[in-house]
Amino acid sequence: MNYRTLCLLTLTALISACSTQPTGPITPPPTSVGAISKWETSGRVGIRTPKDAVSGNFNWQKDPTTFALNIVGPFGQGATKLDKSQDGVVTLAYDDTVITGNDPAILLQQELGWEFPVEQVSYWIRGLADPHSAARITKDTDSKLPSKIEQDGWLVTYNSFTTIDGLSLPQKMQVSNPPFRVNLIINQWTIQ
């Protein structure tokens, strides 16, 4: 190998190494489920109400002050979007309708007839009880992970967990308060 080829390979390796280095501060992964400050989940959802049954895919992005929840039916039909902005305004968009309010659960109930306590589910989806009200938590005897959370008339049942960055997070769960029921199968978690 000649000197010119060796120099070219060395220069190429240095440029490649420099271009893959992170440019900003590296956020360490959370040390507990309760320390997760920002997350994104996606997967399948099934919603049953007294008058309706909806199934599709969901994507939910959540940080301490905002969220964006999107549900899309089979073949891209029936998209429902629920967002909360930095200033606390909640927007519900479905079909050709866009409405705003302050409480996501009230908007869903008034507009779609869905009972879905969004603020509480943001805890339940991580396997936690909402700290703002009393709850009864039943844990699996082997794993010590929650198998059920009963809170404010709702029953959250966990069927399986997955490990993300060393933390156990729900993968299959059901949230019910008859006649309302929501089944979630979480295919992907991203946490910070």
Disulfide bonds with the S-S distance in Angstrom:
none
